[in-house]
Protein backbone atom coordinates (compact mmCIF):
# COMPACT_ATOMS: atom_id res chain seq x y z
CA UNK A 1 0.00 0.00 0.00
CA UNK A 2 2.93 2.32 0.33
CA UNK A 3 4.27 2.25 -3.16
CA UNK A 4 3.82 6.01 -3.30
CA UNK A 5 6.30 6.41 -0.49
CA UNK A 6 9.47 6.64 -2.47
CA UNK A 7 11.26 9.83 -1.56
CA UNK A 8 14.55 8.01 -1.78
CA UNK A 9 14.52 8.04 -5.56
CA UNK A 10 17.98 8.87 -6.62
CA UNK A 11 19.43 9.72 -9.99
CA UNK A 12 22.20 11.57 -11.67
CA UNK A 13 21.63 15.31 -11.56
CA UNK A 14 22.77 15.70 -15.13
CA UNK A 15 19.75 13.76 -16.31
CA UNK A 16 17.44 16.19 -14.60
CA UNK A 17 18.68 19.72 -15.20
CA UNK A 18 21.89 21.52 -15.75
CA UNK A 19 22.15 23.40 -12.48
CA UNK A 20 25.46 24.99 -13.34
CA UNK A 21 23.96 26.55 -16.43
CA UNK A 22 21.04 28.03 -14.55
CA UNK A 23 23.26 29.49 -11.85
CA UNK A 24 25.81 30.85 -14.31
CA UNK A 25 28.37 28.34 -13.25
CA UNK A 26 28.32 29.11 -9.56
CA UNK A 27 28.69 26.33 -7.08
CA UNK A 28 25.68 24.96 -5.26
CA UNK A 29 26.90 26.08 -1.88
CA UNK A 30 24.73 25.57 1.10
CA UNK A 31 25.00 27.75 4.15
CA UNK A 32 23.22 30.56 2.34
CA UNK A 33 20.97 32.87 4.29
CA UNK A 34 17.95 30.98 2.98
CA UNK A 35 16.66 27.78 4.52
CA UNK A 36 14.06 25.37 3.18
CA UNK A 37 11.36 27.22 5.09
CA UNK A 38 12.40 30.82 4.48
CA UNK A 39 9.26 32.57 3.20
CA UNK A 40 9.66 34.89 0.24
CA UNK A 41 7.53 36.97 -2.10
CA UNK A 42 7.93 39.72 -4.68
CA UNK A 43 8.37 43.38 -3.90
CA UNK A 44 5.36 45.44 -4.87
CA UNK A 45 7.70 47.90 -6.56
CA UNK A 46 10.17 45.88 -8.61
CA UNK A 47 13.41 47.54 -9.63
CA UNK A 48 14.13 48.32 -13.26
CA UNK A 49 16.88 45.99 -14.32
CA UNK A 50 18.24 44.51 -17.45
CA UNK A 51 16.21 41.56 -18.73
CA UNK A 52 16.33 38.60 -16.37
CA UNK A 53 17.18 34.99 -17.17
CA UNK A 54 14.13 32.88 -18.04
CA UNK A 55 14.49 30.86 -14.84
CA UNK A 56 14.39 34.02 -12.76
CA UNK A 57 11.39 35.34 -14.66
CA UNK A 58 9.62 32.06 -14.02
CA UNK A 59 10.48 32.21 -10.36
CA UNK A 60 9.23 35.79 -10.02
CA UNK A 61 5.98 34.87 -11.73
CA UNK A 62 5.48 32.05 -9.28
CA UNK A 63 6.27 34.27 -6.29
CA UNK A 64 4.03 37.12 -7.43
CA UNK A 65 0.93 35.46 -5.96
CA UNK A 66 2.00 35.66 -2.31
CA UNK A 67 4.41 34.13 0.17
CA UNK A 68 5.92 30.70 -0.47
CA UNK A 69 8.75 28.82 1.20
CA UNK A 70 11.98 28.04 -0.61
CA UNK A 71 10.96 24.37 -0.54
CA UNK A 72 7.62 25.15 -2.18
CA UNK A 73 9.31 27.21 -4.89
CA UNK A 74 11.57 24.24 -5.57
CA UNK A 75 8.59 21.90 -5.62
CA UNK A 76 6.55 24.03 -8.03
CA UNK A 77 9.41 24.88 -10.38
CA UNK A 78 10.98 21.41 -10.12
CA UNK A 79 14.36 22.99 -9.66
CA UNK A 80 16.80 21.58 -7.10
CA UNK A 81 16.70 23.39 -3.77
CA UNK A 82 20.32 24.50 -4.12
CA UNK A 83 19.53 26.19 -7.41
CA UNK A 84 16.44 27.89 -6.01
CA UNK A 85 18.47 29.25 -3.10
CA UNK A 86 20.96 30.85 -5.47
CA UNK A 87 18.28 32.33 -7.73
CA UNK A 88 16.30 33.67 -4.76
CA UNK A 89 19.46 35.06 -3.24
CA UNK A 90 20.22 36.94 -6.47
CA UNK A 91 16.67 38.21 -6.81
CA UNK A 92 16.59 39.38 -3.21
CA UNK A 93 19.87 41.22 -3.59
CA UNK A 94 18.59 42.90 -6.74
CA UNK A 95 15.44 44.00 -4.92
CA UNK A 96 12.92 41.77 -6.68
CA UNK A 97 12.14 39.51 -3.73
CA UNK A 98 12.11 39.85 0.01
CA UNK A 99 11.84 37.34 2.81
CA UNK A 100 10.17 37.18 6.18
CA UNK A 101 12.77 37.63 8.87
CA UNK A 102 14.16 34.22 9.83
CA UNK A 103 13.34 32.84 13.24
CA UNK A 104 15.97 33.70 15.82
CA UNK A 105 17.30 30.32 16.84
CA UNK A 106 16.66 30.45 20.52
CA UNK A 107 14.94 28.13 22.92
CA UNK A 108 12.83 31.00 24.13
CA UNK A 109 11.29 31.27 20.72
CA UNK A 110 10.88 27.51 20.43
CA UNK A 111 8.74 27.56 23.53
CA UNK A 112 6.31 30.00 21.97
CA UNK A 113 6.29 28.23 18.64
CA UNK A 114 5.62 24.85 20.24
CA UNK A 115 2.73 26.32 22.16
CA UNK A 116 1.29 27.73 18.96
CA UNK A 117 1.85 24.47 17.06
CA UNK A 118 0.08 22.51 19.76
CA UNK A 119 -2.91 24.86 19.87
CA UNK A 120 -3.06 24.94 16.10
CA UNK A 121 -3.09 21.15 15.77
CA UNK A 122 -5.70 20.79 18.49
CA UNK A 123 -7.92 23.45 16.94
CA UNK A 124 -7.64 21.97 13.50
CA UNK A 125 -7.90 18.27 14.19
CA UNK A 126 -9.15 18.01 17.78
CA UNK B 1 4.31 24.17 -13.11
CA UNK B 2 5.91 27.56 -12.79
CA UNK B 3 3.05 29.65 -14.02
CA UNK B 4 0.92 31.42 -11.52
CA UNK B 5 -2.13 30.79 -13.66
CA UNK B 6 -1.78 27.07 -13.16
CA UNK B 7 -1.90 27.42 -9.38
CA UNK B 8 -5.13 27.71 -7.49
CA UNK B 9 -5.81 30.02 -4.57
CA UNK B 10 -4.72 27.59 -1.88
CA UNK B 11 -1.14 27.57 -3.08
CA UNK B 12 0.03 30.72 -1.33
CA UNK B 13 0.37 31.41 2.34
CA UNK B 14 -1.85 33.91 4.05
CA UNK B 15 -0.24 37.32 4.14
CA UNK B 16 -0.45 37.38 7.91
CA UNK B 17 1.89 34.40 8.30
CA UNK B 18 5.15 35.56 9.87
CA UNK B 19 6.84 32.40 11.06
CA UNK B 20 7.56 29.03 9.50
CA UNK B 21 8.38 25.99 11.61
CA UNK B 22 9.49 22.56 10.56
CA UNK B 23 8.94 19.05 11.85
CA UNK B 24 10.60 16.06 10.22
CA UNK B 25 8.73 12.88 9.42
CA UNK B 26 11.41 10.24 9.11
CA UNK B 27 11.55 6.51 8.63
CA UNK B 28 12.81 3.81 6.35
CA UNK B 29 11.75 3.26 2.78
CA UNK B 30 8.01 2.70 2.28
CA UNK B 31 7.12 3.05 5.95
CA UNK B 32 4.35 5.54 5.14
CA UNK B 33 6.04 8.97 5.37
CA UNK B 34 4.43 10.33 2.23
CA UNK B 35 1.04 8.94 3.20
CA UNK B 36 1.33 10.58 6.61
CA UNK B 37 2.28 13.95 5.13
CA UNK B 38 -0.46 13.76 2.52
CA UNK B 39 -3.04 12.99 5.18
CA UNK B 40 -2.26 16.15 7.16
CA UNK B 41 -1.12 18.63 4.50
CA UNK B 42 -3.36 21.47 3.33
CA UNK B 43 -1.64 21.44 -0.06
CA UNK B 44 -1.01 18.43 -2.28
CA UNK B 45 2.38 17.19 -1.09
CA UNK B 46 5.27 18.58 -3.05
CA UNK B 47 8.62 17.06 -3.85
CA UNK B 48 11.95 18.86 -3.69
CA UNK B 49 15.31 17.73 -4.81
CA UNK B 50 18.66 18.41 -3.25
CA UNK B 51 21.78 18.12 -5.31
CA UNK B 52 24.64 16.49 -3.51
CA UNK B 53 28.22 15.79 -4.19
CA UNK B 54 29.01 12.32 -3.10
CA UNK B 55 32.50 11.05 -2.58
CA UNK B 56 33.23 7.84 -4.40
CA UNK B 57 33.20 4.81 -2.14
CA UNK B 58 36.46 4.25 -0.37
CA UNK B 59 38.20 7.16 -2.01
CA UNK B 60 39.85 9.76 0.14
CA UNK B 61 41.94 11.69 -2.31
CA UNK B 62 43.28 15.02 -0.96
CA UNK B 63 43.25 16.41 -4.48
CA UNK B 64 39.53 15.95 -4.51
CA UNK B 65 38.32 15.65 -8.04
CA UNK B 66 38.28 11.97 -8.97
CA UNK B 67 35.60 9.73 -7.60
CA UNK B 68 33.09 12.49 -6.94
CA UNK B 69 29.63 12.19 -8.40
CA UNK B 70 26.66 14.45 -8.17
CA UNK B 71 23.38 12.88 -7.22
CA UNK B 72 20.00 14.17 -6.21
CA UNK B 73 17.76 12.94 -3.47
CA UNK B 74 14.05 13.69 -3.41
CA UNK B 75 12.02 14.65 -0.36
CA UNK B 76 8.28 15.02 -0.02
CA UNK B 77 6.78 17.68 2.15
CA UNK B 78 3.47 19.23 3.12
CA UNK B 79 2.17 22.36 4.80
CA UNK B 80 -0.19 23.19 7.63
CA UNK B 81 -1.19 26.76 8.46
CA UNK B 82 -1.76 26.56 12.20
CA UNK B 83 -2.62 30.14 13.06
CA UNK B 84 -2.81 33.56 11.49
CA UNK B 85 0.92 33.89 12.04
CA UNK B 86 2.38 30.41 11.96
CA UNK B 87 2.85 27.78 9.29
CA UNK B 88 4.21 24.31 9.93
CA UNK B 89 6.04 22.32 7.27
CA UNK B 90 6.30 18.54 7.47
CA UNK B 91 9.31 17.15 5.66
CA UNK B 92 9.55 13.48 4.82
CA UNK B 93 13.19 12.64 5.09
CA UNK B 94 14.94 9.57 3.77
CA UNK B 95 16.94 7.65 6.28
CA UNK B 96 20.06 6.54 4.48
CA UNK B 97 23.44 7.41 5.89
CA UNK B 98 24.70 8.47 2.51
CA UNK B 99 22.35 11.44 2.43
CA UNK B 100 24.20 13.25 5.17
CA UNK B 101 24.24 16.59 3.35
CA UNK B 102 20.49 16.48 3.05
CA UNK B 103 20.21 15.76 6.71
CA UNK B 104 22.24 18.81 7.63
CA UNK B 105 19.91 21.02 5.63
CA UNK B 106 16.78 19.28 6.85
CA UNK B 107 17.63 19.23 10.52
CA UNK B 108 18.71 22.87 10.73
CA UNK B 109 15.96 24.62 12.65
CA UNK B 110 13.72 21.55 12.95
CA UNK B 111 11.61 21.48 16.10
CA UNK B 112 11.73 17.70 16.26
CA UNK B 113 11.14 14.50 14.36
CA UNK B 114 8.42 11.91 14.24
CA UNK B 115 9.98 8.53 13.50
CA UNK B 116 7.51 6.30 11.70
CA UNK B 117 8.16 2.61 12.26
CA UNK B 118 6.66 -0.53 10.79
CA UNK B 119 6.26 -3.09 13.58
CA UNK B 120 7.08 -5.88 11.15
CA UNK B 121 10.37 -4.30 10.12
CA UNK B 122 11.63 -2.69 13.30
CA UNK B 123 15.26 -3.36 12.50
CA UNK B 124 15.03 -1.20 9.38
CA UNK B 125 14.39 1.79 11.63
CA UNK B 126 17.79 1.62 13.32
CA UNK B 127 19.77 3.61 10.72
CA UNK B 128 17.28 6.49 10.69
CA UNK B 129 17.16 6.57 14.48
CA UNK B 130 20.96 6.71 14.54
CA UNK B 131 20.83 9.73 12.23
CA UNK B 132 18.19 11.55 14.27
CA UNK B 133 20.20 10.96 17.42
CA UNK B 134 23.43 11.99 15.73
CA UNK B 135 21.94 15.35 14.82
CA UNK B 136 20.49 15.78 18.29
CA UNK B 137 16.90 16.02 17.06
CA UNK B 138 14.37 15.14 19.74
CA UNK B 139 11.91 12.55 18.49
CA UNK B 140 8.86 10.47 19.18
CA UNK B 141 8.06 7.07 17.71
CA UNK B 142 4.83 6.53 15.80
CA UNK B 143 4.07 2.89 15.03
CA UNK B 144 2.27 2.92 11.71
CA UNK B 145 -0.35 0.17 11.68
CA UNK B 146 -1.01 -1.44 8.38
CA UNK B 147 -3.94 -3.75 7.74
CA UNK B 148 -3.31 -7.18 9.14
CA UNK B 149 -0.24 -6.14 11.04
CA UNK B 150 0.34 -8.40 14.03
CA UNK B 151 0.20 -6.10 16.99
CA UNK B 152 3.22 -5.89 19.20
CA UNK B 153 2.71 -4.18 22.51
CA UNK B 154 4.20 -0.72 22.68
CA UNK B 155 6.43 -1.95 25.49
CA UNK B 156 7.86 -4.63 23.23
CA UNK B 157 8.53 -2.04 20.56
CA UNK B 158 10.11 0.31 23.07
CA UNK B 159 12.41 -2.47 24.18
CA UNK B 160 13.27 -3.57 20.64
CA UNK B 161 14.17 -0.01 19.67
CA UNK B 162 16.12 0.54 22.89
CA UNK B 163 14.43 3.86 23.63
CA UNK B 164 14.97 6.24 26.50
CA UNK B 165 12.18 5.95 29.06
CA UNK B 166 10.91 9.46 28.22
CA UNK B 167 10.70 8.93 24.45
CA UNK B 168 7.02 8.78 23.50
CA UNK B 169 5.74 5.77 21.58
CA UNK B 170 2.31 6.05 19.99
CA UNK B 171 0.41 4.11 17.38
CA UNK B 172 -1.01 5.75 14.30
CA UNK B 173 -2.70 5.05 11.02
CA UNK B 174 -0.95 7.28 8.51
CA UNK B 175 -4.10 7.28 6.34
CA UNK B 176 -6.21 8.69 9.14
CA UNK B 177 -6.11 12.42 9.80
CA UNK B 178 -7.09 12.35 13.44
CA UNK B 179 -4.72 9.52 14.23
CA UNK B 180 -1.82 11.19 12.42
CA UNK B 181 -2.52 14.54 14.09
CA UNK B 182 -2.59 12.83 17.49
CA UNK B 183 0.89 11.44 16.96
CA UNK B 184 2.18 14.90 16.03
CA UNK B 185 0.53 16.30 19.14
CA UNK B 186 2.28 13.63 21.23
CA UNK B 187 5.60 14.73 19.73
CA UNK B 188 4.91 18.43 20.38
CA UNK B 189 3.93 17.77 24.00
CA UNK B 190 7.16 15.85 24.44
CA UNK B 191 9.16 18.72 22.91
CA UNK B 192 7.48 21.10 25.33
CA UNK B 193 8.27 18.86 28.30
CA UNK B 194 11.95 18.94 27.38
CA UNK B 195 12.04 22.73 27.70
CA UNK B 196 10.69 22.69 31.23
HADDOCK unambig.tbl for C-alpha pairs under 7 A between the chains (distance, minus, plus):
assign (segid A and resid 2 and name CA) (segid B and resid 30 and name CA) 5.45 0.50 0.50
assign (segid A and resid 2 and name CA) (segid B and resid 32 and name CA) 5.97 0.50 0.50
assign (segid A and resid 3 and name CA) (segid B and resid 30 and name CA) 6.62 0.50 0.50
assign (segid A and resid 5 and name CA) (segid B and resid 30 and name CA) 4.93 0.50 0.50
assign (segid A and resid 5 and name CA) (segid B and resid 32 and name CA) 6.03 0.50 0.50
assign (segid A and resid 5 and name CA) (segid B and resid 33 and name CA) 6.40 0.50 0.50
assign (segid A and resid 5 and name CA) (segid B and resid 34 and name CA) 5.12 0.50 0.50
assign (segid A and resid 5 and name CA) (segid B and resid 35 and name CA) 6.90 0.50 0.50
assign (segid A and resid 6 and name CA) (segid B and resid 29 and name CA) 6.65 0.50 0.50
assign (segid A and resid 6 and name CA) (segid B and resid 30 and name CA) 6.34 0.50 0.50
assign (segid A and resid 7 and name CA) (segid B and resid 74 and name CA) 5.11 0.50 0.50
assign (segid A and resid 7 and name CA) (segid B and resid 75 and name CA) 5.02 0.50 0.50
assign (segid A and resid 7 and name CA) (segid B and resid 76 and name CA) 6.18 0.50 0.50
assign (segid A and resid 7 and name CA) (segid B and resid 94 and name CA) 6.48 0.50 0.50
assign (segid A and resid 8 and name CA) (segid B and resid 73 and name CA) 6.12 0.50 0.50
assign (segid A and resid 8 and name CA) (segid B and resid 74 and name CA) 5.93 0.50 0.50
assign (segid A and resid 8 and name CA) (segid B and resid 94 and name CA) 5.78 0.50 0.50
assign (segid A and resid 9 and name CA) (segid B and resid 73 and name CA) 6.23 0.50 0.50
assign (segid A and resid 9 and name CA) (segid B and resid 74 and name CA) 6.06 0.50 0.50
assign (segid A and resid 10 and name CA) (segid B and resid 71 and name CA) 6.75 0.50 0.50
assign (segid A and resid 10 and name CA) (segid B and resid 72 and name CA) 5.69 0.50 0.50
assign (segid A and resid 10 and name CA) (segid B and resid 73 and name CA) 5.15 0.50 0.50
assign (segid A and resid 10 and name CA) (segid B and resid 74 and name CA) 7.00 0.50 0.50
assign (segid A and resid 11 and name CA) (segid B and resid 71 and name CA) 5.77 0.50 0.50
assign (segid A and resid 11 and name CA) (segid B and resid 72 and name CA) 5.88 0.50 0.50
assign (segid A and resid 12 and name CA) (segid B and resid 70 and name CA) 6.36 0.50 0.50
assign (segid A and resid 12 and name CA) (segid B and resid 71 and name CA) 4.78 0.50 0.50
assign (segid A and resid 12 and name CA) (segid B and resid 72 and name CA) 6.44 0.50 0.50
assign (segid A and resid 13 and name CA) (segid B and resid 51 and name CA) 6.86 0.50 0.50
assign (segid A and resid 13 and name CA) (segid B and resid 70 and name CA) 6.13 0.50 0.50
assign (segid A and resid 13 and name CA) (segid B and resid 71 and name CA) 5.27 0.50 0.50
assign (segid A and resid 13 and name CA) (segid B and resid 72 and name CA) 5.71 0.50 0.50
assign (segid A and resid 37 and name CA) (segid B and resid 20 and name CA) 6.10 0.50 0.50
assign (segid A and resid 58 and name CA) (segid B and resid 2 and name CA) 5.96 0.50 0.50
assign (segid A and resid 58 and name CA) (segid B and resid 3 and name CA) 7.00 0.50 0.50
assign (segid A and resid 59 and name CA) (segid B and resid 2 and name CA) 6.96 0.50 0.50
assign (segid A and resid 61 and name CA) (segid B and resid 3 and name CA) 6.41 0.50 0.50
assign (segid A and resid 61 and name CA) (segid B and resid 4 and name CA) 6.13 0.50 0.50
assign (segid A and resid 62 and name CA) (segid B and resid 2 and name CA) 5.72 0.50 0.50
assign (segid A and resid 62 and name CA) (segid B and resid 3 and name CA) 5.84 0.50 0.50
assign (segid A and resid 62 and name CA) (segid B and resid 4 and name CA) 5.12 0.50 0.50
assign (segid A and resid 65 and name CA) (segid B and resid 4 and name CA) 6.88 0.50 0.50
assign (segid A and resid 65 and name CA) (segid B and resid 12 and name CA) 6.68 0.50 0.50
assign (segid A and resid 66 and name CA) (segid B and resid 12 and name CA) 5.40 0.50 0.50
assign (segid A and resid 66 and name CA) (segid B and resid 13 and name CA) 6.51 0.50 0.50
assign (segid A and resid 67 and name CA) (segid B and resid 12 and name CA) 5.74 0.50 0.50
assign (segid A and resid 67 and name CA) (segid B and resid 13 and name CA) 5.33 0.50 0.50
assign (segid A and resid 67 and name CA) (segid B and resid 15 and name CA) 6.89 0.50 0.50
assign (segid A and resid 68 and name CA) (segid B and resid 12 and name CA) 5.95 0.50 0.50
assign (segid A and resid 68 and name CA) (segid B and resid 13 and name CA) 6.26 0.50 0.50
assign (segid A and resid 71 and name CA) (segid B and resid 48 and name CA) 6.43 0.50 0.50
assign (segid A and resid 74 and name CA) (segid B and resid 48 and name CA) 5.71 0.50 0.50
assign (segid A and resid 75 and name CA) (segid B and resid 46 and name CA) 5.34 0.50 0.50
assign (segid A and resid 75 and name CA) (segid B and resid 47 and name CA) 5.15 0.50 0.50
assign (segid A and resid 75 and name CA) (segid B and resid 48 and name CA) 4.93 0.50 0.50
assign (segid A and resid 76 and name CA) (segid B and resid 1 and name CA) 5.56 0.50 0.50
assign (segid A and resid 76 and name CA) (segid B and resid 2 and name CA) 5.96 0.50 0.50
assign (segid A and resid 77 and name CA) (segid B and resid 1 and name CA) 5.83 0.50 0.50
assign (segid A and resid 77 and name CA) (segid B and resid 2 and name CA) 5.02 0.50 0.50
assign (segid A and resid 78 and name CA) (segid B and resid 48 and name CA) 6.99 0.50 0.50
assign (segid A and resid 80 and name CA) (segid B and resid 48 and name CA) 6.52 0.50 0.50
assign (segid A and resid 80 and name CA) (segid B and resid 49 and name CA) 4.73 0.50 0.50
assign (segid A and resid 80 and name CA) (segid B and resid 50 and name CA) 5.32 0.50 0.50
assign (segid A and resid 80 and name CA) (segid B and resid 51 and name CA) 6.33 0.50 0.50
assign (segid A and resid 81 and name CA) (segid B and resid 48 and name CA) 6.57 0.50 0.50
assign (segid A and resid 81 and name CA) (segid B and resid 49 and name CA) 5.93 0.50 0.50
assign (segid A and resid 81 and name CA) (segid B and resid 50 and name CA) 5.37 0.50 0.50
assign (segid A and resid 82 and name CA) (segid B and resid 50 and name CA) 6.37 0.50 0.50
assign (segid A and resid 82 and name CA) (segid B and resid 51 and name CA) 6.65 0.50 0.50
assign (segid A and resid 100 and name CA) (segid B and resid 18 and name CA) 6.44 0.50 0.50
assign (segid A and resid 103 and name CA) (segid B and resid 19 and name CA) 6.87 0.50 0.50
assign (segid A and resid 111 and name CA) (segid B and resid 192 and name CA) 6.83 0.50 0.50
assign (segid A and resid 114 and name CA) (segid B and resid 188 and name CA) 6.46 0.50 0.50
assign (segid A and resid 114 and name CA) (segid B and resid 192 and name CA) 6.59 0.50 0.50
assign (segid A and resid 117 and name CA) (segid B and resid 82 and name CA) 6.40 0.50 0.50
assign (segid A and resid 118 and name CA) (segid B and resid 185 and name CA) 6.26 0.50 0.50
assign (segid A and resid 118 and name CA) (segid B and resid 188 and name CA) 6.36 0.50 0.50
assign (segid A and resid 120 and name CA) (segid B and resid 82 and name CA) 4.42 0.50 0.50
assign (segid A and resid 120 and name CA) (segid B and resid 83 and name CA) 6.04 0.50 0.50
assign (segid A and resid 121 and name CA) (segid B and resid 82 and name CA) 6.62 0.50 0.50
assign (segid A and resid 121 and name CA) (segid B and resid 181 and name CA) 6.84 0.50 0.50
assign (segid A and resid 121 and name CA) (segid B and resid 185 and name CA) 6.92 0.50 0.50
assign (segid A and resid 125 and name CA) (segid B and resid 178 and name CA) 6.02 0.50 0.50
assign (segid A and resid 125 and name CA) (segid B and resid 181 and name CA) 6.55 0.50 0.50
